[in-house]
Amino acid sequence: MEHQQTAAPLVPSRLSLTTLRSAAAGCTACDLYKTGTQTVFGEGLETARAIFLGEQPGDSEDRAGRPFVGPAGKLLDRALEQAGIDRKLVYVTNVVKHFKWTPRGKRRLHEKPNAREIGACRPWLEAELRLLRPEVLVCLGATAAQALLGKSFRVTKMRGQILRQADYAIMATVHPSSILRAPDEESRHSEMELFIRDLKTIAPLLQH
């Protein structure tokens, strides 16, 4: 059986956000580096108490080289504010650090990363968790939740519930991009309210 190549050999022994970001910039552990503009590493303070974990960078993030700077990121910022969570306490990152896309005319459409790509990128996430040692990890969407909680995990059934891991609390909710894809204004509003409600469940864990 072919040995699965992962980013593990690239992870520096002395962890800091600077060394991790620098090392990840040259990552070729899976083929997504060939079509992504650049590695999009996590962003926030090393003192952040919560990690918000998405699936992968989108088109805006791929071009900017920063996570959650597009429409979904702006919606997340708005929801955090309404949930009473200080944005400075939040570190944002993704399970996969390169943008996977398929061309549609002049547009680049998001394509779901596969298990091979998620596995190859996992050492970067594990290094972020070791470095930040968050009190709370929030999985945004099914890909992030299943990467950490197993394939059988269903966000629709378990969203907003705080689960205890050995080192941190973990909660899953929807990805903010799903709110943007809601079919009409009324649906978007109700989905946003549910999202804020989920975030409010972790707010007390970040206020001590």
PyRosetta script that sets phi, psi and omega in degrees:
from pyrosetta import init, pose_from_sequence

init()
pose = pose_from_sequence("MEHQQTAAPLVPSRLSLTTLRSAAAGCTACDLYKTGTQTVFGEGLETARAIFLGEQPGDSEDRAGRPFVGPAGKLLDRALEQAGIDRKLVYVTNVVKHFKWTPRGKRRLHEKPNAREIGACRPWLEAELRLLRPEVLVCLGATAAQALLGKSFRVTKMRGQILRQADYAIMATVHPSSILRAPDEESRHSEMELFIRDLKTIAPLLQH")
pose.set_psi(1, 135.3)
pose.set_omega(1, -178.3)
pose.set_phi(2, -67.8)
pose.set_psi(2, 133.4)
pose.set_omega(2, 178.3)
pose.set_phi(3, -69.9)
pose.set_psi(3, 128.6)
pose.set_omega(3, -179.1)
pose.set_phi(4, -75.3)
pose.set_psi(4, 121.9)
pose.set_omega(4, 178.4)
pose.set_phi(5, -76.3)
pose.set_psi(5, 133.9)
pose.set_omega(5, 175.6)
pose.set_phi(6, -131.4)
pose.set_psi(6, 176.2)
pose.set_omega(6, -179.7)
pose.set_phi(7, -78.8)
pose.set_psi(7, -2.8)
pose.set_omega(7, -173.6)
pose.set_phi(8, -49.0)
pose.set_psi(8, -45.3)
pose.set_omega(8, -179.0)
pose.set_phi(9, -64.8)
pose.set_psi(9, -17.7)
pose.set_omega(9, -176.7)
pose.set_phi(10, -87.7)
pose.set_psi(10, -16.6)
pose.set_omega(10, -175.6)
pose.set_phi(11, -69.3)
pose.set_psi(11, 123.2)
pose.set_omega(11, -177.5)
pose.set_phi(12, -67.8)
pose.set_psi(12, 150.9)
pose.set_omega(12, -179.3)
pose.set_phi(13, -72.9)
pose.set_psi(13, -33.5)
pose.set_omega(13, 176.6)
pose.set_phi(14, -96.2)
pose.set_psi(14, 108.0)
pose.set_omega(14, -173.3)
pose.set_phi(15, -86.3)
pose.set_psi(15, 128.6)
pose.set_omega(15, 165.6)
pose.set_phi(16, -153.2)
pose.set_psi(16, 162.7)
pose.set_omega(16, 178.9)
pose.set_phi(17, -62.3)
pose.set_psi(17, -33.3)
pose.set_omega(17, -179.9)
pose.set_phi(18, -66.9)
pose.set_psi(18, -47.3)
pose.set_omega(18, -179.1)
pose.set_phi(19, -68.2)
pose.set_psi(19, -37.1)
pose.set_omega(19, 178.7)
pose.set_phi(20, -65.8)
pose.set_psi(20, -46.9)
pose.set_omega(20, -178.8)
pose.set_phi(21, -62.0)
pose.set_psi(21, -41.4)
pose.set_omega(21, 179.9)
pose.set_phi(22, -64.3)
pose.set_psi(22, -43.5)
pose.set_omega(22, -179.7)
pose.set_phi(23, -67.7)
pose.set_psi(23, -39.6)
pose.set_omega(23, -177.7)
pose.set_phi(24, -69.1)
pose.set_psi(24, -23.7)
pose.set_omega(24, -178.6)
pose.set_phi(25, -59.0)
pose.set_psi(25, -28.7)
pose.set_omega(25, -179.3)
pose.set_phi(26, -103.1)
pose.set_psi(26, 18.2)
pose.set_omega(26, -174.2)
pose.set_phi(27, -68.8)
pose.set_psi(27, 130.0)
pose.set_omega(27, 176.2)
pose.set_phi(28, -128.8)
pose.set_psi(28, 27.6)
pose.set_omega(28, -174.9)
pose.set_phi(29, -66.2)
pose.set_psi(29, -25.8)
pose.set_omega(29, 171.9)
pose.set_phi(30, -133.1)
pose.set_psi(30, 174.8)
pose.set_omega(30, -173.2)
pose.set_phi(31, -79.2)
pose.set_psi(31, -3.3)
pose.set_omega(31, -175.9)
pose.set_phi(32, -65.8)
pose.set_psi(32, -21.6)
pose.set_omega(32, 178.6)
pose.set_phi(33, -63.2)
pose.set_psi(33, -22.5)
pose.set_omega(33, -176.6)
pose.set_phi(34, -72.1)
pose.set_psi(34, -28.0)
pose.set_omega(34, -177.6)
pose.set_phi(35, -111.9)
pose.set_psi(35, -18.5)
pose.set_omega(35, 175.6)
pose.set_phi(36, -76.5)
pose.set_psi(36, 147.7)
pose.set_omega(36, 178.4)
pose.set_phi(37, -66.0)
pose.set_psi(37, -39.5)
pose.set_omega(37, -175.9)
pose.set_phi(38, -166.7)
pose.set_psi(38, 164.3)
pose.set_omega(38, 171.9)
pose.set_phi(39, -69.6)
pose.set_psi(39, 135.6)
pose.set_omega(39, 176.2)
pose.set_phi(40, -111.8)
pose.set_psi(40, 99.9)
pose.set_omega(40, -176.4)
pose.set_phi(41, -87.7)
pose.set_psi(41, 170.3)
pose.set_omega(41, 179.5)
pose.set_phi(42, -65.1)
pose.set_psi(42, 163.6)
pose.set_omega(42, -176.2)
pose.set_phi(43, -146.0)
pose.set_psi(43, 139.4)
pose.set_omega(43, 179.8)
pose.set_phi(44, 148.5)
pose.set_psi(44, -174.2)
pose.set_omega(44, -179.2)
pose.set_phi(45, -87.5)
pose.set_psi(45, 148.6)
pose.set_omega(45, 175.7)
pose.set_phi(46, -65.9)
pose.set_psi(46, -16.7)
pose.set_omega(46, 178.4)
pose.set_phi(47, -91.1)
pose.set_psi(47, 3.4)
pose.set_omega(47, 179.9)
pose.set_phi(48, -57.2)
pose.set_psi(48, 142.2)
pose.set_omega(48, -178.1)
pose.set_phi(49, -96.9)
pose.set_psi(49, -15.6)
pose.set_omega(49, -178.9)
pose.set_phi(50, -129.1)
pose.set_psi(50, 138.5)
pose.set_omega(50, 171.3)
pose.set_phi(51, -108.1)
pose.set_psi(51, 126.7)
pose.set_omega(51, 173.9)
pose.set_phi(52, -104.0)
pose.set_psi(52, 121.5)
pose.set_omega(52, -170.1)
pose.set_phi(53, -114.7)
pose.set_psi(53, 117.3)
pose.set_omega(53, 176.4)
pose.set_phi(54, -101.4)
pose.set_psi(54, -170.3)
pose.set_omega(54, -177.4)
pose.set_phi(55, -81.1)
pose.set_psi(55, -58.1)
pose.set_omega(55, -176.2)
pose.set_phi(56, -163.9)
pose.set_psi(56, 162.3)
pose.set_omega(56, 175.9)
pose.set_phi(57, -65.6)
pose.set_psi(57, 152.8)
pose.set_omega(57, 175.0)
pose.set_phi(58, -99.2)
pose.set_psi(58, -167.7)
pose.set_omega(58, -176.6)
pose.set_phi(59, -60.9)
pose.set_psi(59, -46.3)
pose.set_omega(59, -179.4)
pose.set_phi(60, -63.1)
pose.set_psi(60, -41.4)
pose.set_omega(60, -178.1)
pose.set_phi(61, -68.2)
pose.set_psi(61, -38.9)
pose.set_omega(61, 179.4)
pose.set_phi(62, -61.2)
pose.set_psi(62, -40.1)
pose.set_omega(62, -179.1)
pose.set_phi(63, -74.6)
pose.set_psi(63, -37.8)
pose.set_omega(63, -176.8)
pose.set_phi(64, -84.4)
pose.set_psi(64, -23.0)
pose.set_omega(64, -176.6)
pose.set_phi(65, 76.5)
pose.set_psi(65, 19.2)
pose.set_omega(65, -179.2)
pose.set_phi(66, -134.7)
pose.set_psi(66, 143.0)
pose.set_omega(66, -178.6)
pose.set_phi(67, -80.5)
pose.set_psi(67, 149.2)
pose.set_omega(67, 173.3)
pose.set_phi(68, 54.3)
pose.set_psi(68, 46.8)
pose.set_omega(68, 176.0)
pose.set_phi(69, -108.7)
pose.set_psi(69, -6.6)
pose.set_omega(69, 179.7)
pose.set_phi(70, -87.1)
pose.set_psi(70, -163.4)
pose.set_omega(70, -178.3)
pose.set_phi(71, -56.6)
pose.set_psi(71, -40.3)
pose.set_omega(71, 180.0)
pose.set_phi(72, -65.9)
pose.set_psi(72, -37.4)
pose.set_omega(72, 178.6)
pose.set_phi(73, -65.8)
pose.set_psi(73, -39.5)
pose.set_omega(73, 178.5)
pose.set_phi(74, -66.3)
pose.set_psi(74, -37.9)
pose.set_omega(74, 177.2)
pose.set_phi(75, -65.6)
pose.set_psi(75, -40.1)
pose.set_omega(75, 177.6)
pose.set_phi(76, -60.7)
pose.set_psi(76, -44.8)
pose.set_omega(76, 178.9)
pose.set_phi(77, -58.7)
pose.set_psi(77, -41.8)
pose.set_omega(77, -179.5)
pose.set_phi(78, -65.8)
pose.set_psi(78, -41.5)
pose.set_omega(78, -179.5)
pose.set_phi(79, -67.0)
pose.set_psi(79, -39.9)
pose.set_omega(79, 177.6)
pose.set_phi(80, -60.0)
pose.set_psi(80, -44.4)
pose.set_omega(80, -179.8)
pose.set_phi(81, -61.1)
pose.set_psi(81, -44.3)
pose.set_omega(81, -177.8)
pose.set_phi(82, -71.8)
pose.set_psi(82, -22.8)
pose.set_omega(82, 177.2)
pose.set_phi(83, -86.5)
pose.set_psi(83, -3.5)
pose.set_omega(83, 178.7)
pose.set_phi(84, 77.7)
pose.set_psi(84, 29.2)
pose.set_omega(84, 180.0)
pose.set_phi(85, -106.3)
pose.set_psi(85, 125.3)
pose.set_omega(85, 179.3)
pose.set_phi(86, -67.6)
pose.set_psi(86, 119.9)
pose.set_omega(86, -177.5)
pose.set_phi(87, -57.6)
pose.set_psi(87, -27.5)
pose.set_omega(87, -178.7)
pose.set_phi(88, -70.0)
pose.set_psi(88, -16.8)
pose.set_omega(88, 178.7)
pose.set_phi(89, -86.8)
pose.set_psi(89, 0.3)
pose.set_omega(89, -172.6)
pose.set_phi(90, -113.9)
pose.set_psi(90, 130.2)
pose.set_omega(90, 173.0)
pose.set_phi(91, -108.6)
pose.set_psi(91, 130.5)
pose.set_omega(91, -178.5)
pose.set_phi(92, -112.0)
pose.set_psi(92, 137.8)
pose.set_omega(92, 179.2)
pose.set_phi(93, -155.8)
pose.set_psi(93, -179.0)
pose.set_omega(93, -179.2)
pose.set_phi(94, -133.6)
pose.set_psi(94, 155.0)
pose.set_omega(94, 176.5)
pose.set_phi(95, -61.0)
pose.set_psi(95, -41.4)
pose.set_omega(95, 179.1)
pose.set_phi(96, -116.4)
pose.set_psi(96, 133.1)
pose.set_omega(96, -171.0)
pose.set_phi(97, -96.6)
pose.set_psi(97, 0.0)
pose.set_omega(97, 173.8)
pose.set_phi(98, -117.2)
pose.set_psi(98, 151.1)
pose.set_omega(98, 179.7)
pose.set_phi(99, -79.3)
pose.set_psi(99, 121.3)
pose.set_omega(99, 174.9)
pose.set_phi(100, -100.9)
pose.set_psi(100, 125.3)
pose.set_omega(100, -173.9)
pose.set_phi(101, -145.8)
pose.set_psi(101, 164.0)
pose.set_omega(101, 174.8)
pose.set_phi(102, -129.0)
pose.set_psi(102, 139.0)
pose.set_omega(102, -177.0)
pose.set_phi(103, -73.5)
pose.set_psi(103, 139.6)
pose.set_omega(103, 172.6)
pose.set_phi(104, -137.3)
pose.set_psi(104, 92.9)
pose.set_omega(104, -172.2)
pose.set_phi(105, 65.8)
pose.set_psi(105, -125.6)
pose.set_omega(105, 178.5)
pose.set_phi(106, -91.1)
pose.set_psi(106, -4.0)
pose.set_omega(106, -177.5)
pose.set_phi(107, -92.6)
pose.set_psi(107, 155.4)
pose.set_omega(107, 175.4)
pose.set_phi(108, -112.6)
pose.set_psi(108, 109.1)
pose.set_omega(108, -175.5)
pose.set_phi(109, -93.3)
pose.set_psi(109, 136.4)
pose.set_omega(109, 178.0)
pose.set_phi(110, -54.6)
pose.set_psi(110, 135.8)
pose.set_omega(110, 174.6)
pose.set_phi(111, -126.8)
pose.set_psi(111, 136.0)
pose.set_omega(111, -174.2)
pose.set_phi(112, -65.9)
pose.set_psi(112, 130.2)
pose.set_omega(112, 177.5)
pose.set_phi(113, -69.1)
pose.set_psi(113, 149.4)
pose.set_omega(113, -179.7)
pose.set_phi(114, -94.7)
pose.set_psi(114, 176.4)
pose.set_omega(114, -175.9)
pose.set_phi(115, -61.6)
pose.set_psi(115, -35.8)
pose.set_omega(115, 178.9)
pose.set_phi(116, -62.1)
pose.set_psi(116, -46.2)
pose.set_omega(116, -179.1)
pose.set_phi(117, -67.8)
pose.set_psi(117, -40.4)
pose.set_omega(117, 178.4)
pose.set_phi(118, -63.9)
pose.set_psi(118, -43.8)
pose.set_omega(118, 179.9)
pose.set_phi(119, -65.4)
pose.set_psi(119, -39.2)
pose.set_omega(119, -179.9)
pose.set_phi(120, -63.7)
pose.set_psi(120, -34.6)
pose.set_omega(120, -175.3)
pose.set_phi(121, -89.1)
pose.set_psi(121, -13.8)
pose.set_omega(121, -172.5)
pose.set_phi(122, -54.9)
pose.set_psi(122, -37.7)
pose.set_omega(122, 179.4)
pose.set_phi(123, -57.0)
pose.set_psi(123, -29.5)
pose.set_omega(123, 177.6)
pose.set_phi(124, -66.9)
pose.set_psi(124, -44.3)
pose.set_omega(124, 178.3)
pose.set_phi(125, -63.5)
pose.set_psi(125, -43.1)
pose.set_omega(125, 179.8)
pose.set_phi(126, -62.0)
pose.set_psi(126, -36.6)
pose.set_omega(126, 177.5)
pose.set_phi(127, -67.8)
pose.set_psi(127, -39.5)
pose.set_omega(127, 177.4)
pose.set_phi(128, -62.1)
pose.set_psi(128, -41.6)
pose.set_omega(128, 179.3)
pose.set_phi(129, -65.6)
pose.set_psi(129, -40.9)
pose.set_omega(129, 178.9)
pose.set_phi(130, -64.6)
pose.set_psi(130, -39.2)
pose.set_omega(130, -177.5)
pose.set_phi(131, -73.4)
pose.set_psi(131, -48.9)
pose.set_omega(131, -174.0)
pose.set_phi(132, -82.1)
pose.set_psi(132, -28.6)
pose.set_omega(132, -177.5)
pose.set_phi(133, 44.6)
pose.set_psi(133, 63.1)
pose.set_omega(133, -174.8)
pose.set_phi(134, -69.1)
pose.set_psi(134, 157.3)
pose.set_omega(134, 172.8)
pose.set_phi(135, -83.9)
pose.set_psi(135, -28.7)
pose.set_omega(135, -179.2)
pose.set_phi(136, -136.7)
pose.set_psi(136, 139.0)
pose.set_omega(136, 173.2)
pose.set_phi(137, -120.1)
pose.set_psi(137, 122.1)
pose.set_omega(137, -179.5)
pose.set_phi(138, -109.3)
pose.set_psi(138, 118.1)
pose.set_omega(138, 178.1)
pose.set_phi(139, -89.6)
pose.set_psi(139, 122.1)
pose.set_omega(139, -179.6)
pose.set_phi(140, -99.7)
pose.set_psi(140, 101.3)
pose.set_omega(140, 178.1)
pose.set_phi(141, 93.9)
pose.set_psi(141, 168.8)
pose.set_omega(141, -172.1)
pose.set_phi(142, -66.6)
pose.set_psi(142, -40.2)
pose.set_omega(142, -177.0)
pose.set_phi(143, -61.1)
pose.set_psi(143, -46.3)
pose.set_omega(143, 179.2)
pose.set_phi(144, -64.6)
pose.set_psi(144, -45.1)
pose.set_omega(144, -177.6)
pose.set_phi(145, -64.1)
pose.set_psi(145, -44.2)
pose.set_omega(145, -177.8)
pose.set_phi(146, -72.2)
pose.set_psi(146, -27.5)
pose.set_omega(146, 177.0)
pose.set_phi(147, -63.5)
pose.set_psi(147, -31.0)
pose.set_omega(147, -177.6)
pose.set_phi(148, -104.5)
pose.set_psi(148, -28.1)
pose.set_omega(148, -172.4)
pose.set_phi(149, -113.8)
pose.set_psi(149, 1.7)
pose.set_omega(149, 176.1)
pose.set_phi(150, 100.7)
pose.set_psi(150, 155.0)
pose.set_omega(150, -174.9)
pose.set_phi(151, -62.5)
pose.set_psi(151, -25.3)
pose.set_omega(151, -176.3)
pose.set_phi(152, -82.6)
pose.set_psi(152, -7.6)
pose.set_omega(152, -177.7)
pose.set_phi(153, -67.4)
pose.set_psi(153, 133.6)
pose.set_omega(153, 179.1)
pose.set_phi(154, -119.2)
pose.set_psi(154, 113.5)
pose.set_omega(154, -179.9)
pose.set_phi(155, -60.2)
pose.set_psi(155, -37.6)
pose.set_omega(155, -177.6)
pose.set_phi(156, -60.5)
pose.set_psi(156, -32.6)
pose.set_omega(156, -178.2)
pose.set_phi(157, -90.4)
pose.set_psi(157, -28.9)
pose.set_omega(157, -170.6)
pose.set_phi(158, -113.8)
pose.set_psi(158, 4.6)
pose.set_omega(158, -175.5)
pose.set_phi(159, -58.7)
pose.set_psi(159, 141.9)
pose.set_omega(159, 176.0)
pose.set_phi(160, 79.9)
pose.set_psi(160, -3.1)
pose.set_omega(160, -179.9)
pose.set_phi(161, -92.1)
pose.set_psi(161, 132.2)
pose.set_omega(161, -179.8)
pose.set_phi(162, -87.6)
pose.set_psi(162, 120.6)
pose.set_omega(162, 178.1)
pose.set_phi(163, -107.3)
pose.set_psi(163, 146.9)
pose.set_omega(163, -178.6)
pose.set_phi(164, -101.8)
pose.set_psi(164, 123.8)
pose.set_omega(164, 169.3)
pose.set_phi(165, -100.5)
pose.set_psi(165, 175.9)
pose.set_omega(165, -178.8)
pose.set_phi(166, -59.1)
pose.set_psi(166, -40.9)
pose.set_omega(166, -171.2)
pose.set_phi(167, -107.9)
pose.set_psi(167, -15.6)
pose.set_omega(167, -175.1)
pose.set_phi(168, -158.2)
pose.set_psi(168, 164.2)
pose.set_omega(168, 171.8)
pose.set_phi(169, -84.8)
pose.set_psi(169, 147.2)
pose.set_omega(169, -180.0)
pose.set_phi(170, -132.4)
pose.set_psi(170, 137.1)
pose.set_omega(170, 178.7)
pose.set_phi(171, -137.6)
pose.set_psi(171, 143.5)
pose.set_omega(171, 176.5)
pose.set_phi(172, -113.6)
pose.set_psi(172, 144.4)
pose.set_omega(172, 174.0)
pose.set_phi(173, -147.9)
pose.set_psi(173, -174.9)
pose.set_omega(173, -179.2)
pose.set_phi(174, -75.1)
pose.set_psi(174, 162.1)
pose.set_omega(174, 171.8)
pose.set_phi(175, -82.1)
pose.set_psi(175, 138.0)
pose.set_omega(175, -178.4)
pose.set_phi(176, -56.9)
pose.set_psi(176, -25.7)
pose.set_omega(176, 178.7)
pose.set_phi(177, -63.0)
pose.set_psi(177, -27.6)
pose.set_omega(177, 179.5)
pose.set_phi(178, -68.6)
pose.set_psi(178, -29.4)
pose.set_omega(178, 177.6)
pose.set_phi(179, -68.7)
pose.set_psi(179, -39.9)
pose.set_omega(179, 179.1)
pose.set_phi(180, -65.4)
pose.set_psi(180, -26.6)
pose.set_omega(180, -178.7)
pose.set_phi(181, -87.1)
pose.set_psi(181, -1.9)
pose.set_omega(181, 179.2)
pose.set_phi(182, -56.6)
pose.set_psi(182, 145.2)
pose.set_omega(182, -168.9)
pose.set_phi(183, -69.7)
pose.set_psi(183, -22.3)
pose.set_omega(183, -178.4)
pose.set_phi(184, -152.0)
pose.set_psi(184, 172.3)
pose.set_omega(184, -175.1)
pose.set_phi(185, -61.3)
pose.set_psi(185, -40.2)
pose.set_omega(185, -179.3)
pose.set_phi(186, -63.3)
pose.set_psi(186, -44.6)
pose.set_omega(186, 178.9)
pose.set_phi(187, -63.8)
pose.set_psi(187, -42.3)
pose.set_omega(187, 179.3)
pose.set_phi(188, -60.1)
pose.set_psi(188, -42.8)
pose.set_omega(188, -179.0)
pose.set_phi(189, -63.8)
pose.set_psi(189, -46.8)
pose.set_omega(189, -178.3)
pose.set_phi(190, -68.0)
pose.set_psi(190, -36.7)
pose.set_omega(190, 177.4)
pose.set_phi(191, -66.0)
pose.set_psi(191, -38.3)
pose.set_omega(191, 177.9)
pose.set_phi(192, -64.0)
pose.set_psi(192, -41.4)
pose.set_omega(192, 178.7)
pose.set_phi(193, -61.4)
pose.set_psi(193, -41.2)
pose.set_omega(193, 178.6)
pose.set_phi(194, -65.9)
pose.set_psi(194, -39.1)
pose.set_omega(194, 179.3)
pose.set_phi(195, -63.3)
pose.set_psi(195, -45.4)
pose.set_omega(195, 178.5)
pose.set_phi(196, -63.4)
pose.set_psi(196, -40.1)
pose.set_omega(196, 177.6)
pose.set_phi(197, -59.5)
pose.set_psi(197, -43.6)
pose.set_omega(197, 177.5)
pose.set_phi(198, -60.3)
pose.set_psi(198, -45.2)
pose.set_omega(198, -177.9)
pose.set_phi(199, -65.6)
pose.set_psi(199, -32.4)
pose.set_omega(199, 179.2)
pose.set_phi(200, -64.1)
pose.set_psi(200, -23.9)
pose.set_omega(200, -180.0)
pose.set_phi(201, -69.3)
pose.set_psi(201, -27.0)
pose.set_omega(201, 179.4)
pose.set_phi(202, -95.1)
pose.set_psi(202, -15.2)
pose.set_omega(202, -177.4)
pose.set_phi(203, -51.9)
pose.set_psi(203, -44.1)
pose.set_omega(203, -179.6)
pose.set_phi(204, -62.7)
pose.set_psi(204, -27.3)
pose.set_omega(204, -179.2)
pose.set_phi(205, -71.4)
pose.set_psi(205, -15.8)
pose.set_omega(205, -176.4)
pose.set_phi(206, -105.5)
pose.set_psi(206, 5.4)
pose.set_omega(206, -171.2)
pose.set_phi(207, -110.5)
pose.set_psi(207, 6.7)
pose.set_omega(207, -179.5)
pose.set_phi(208, -86.2)
pose.dump_pdb("model.pdb")
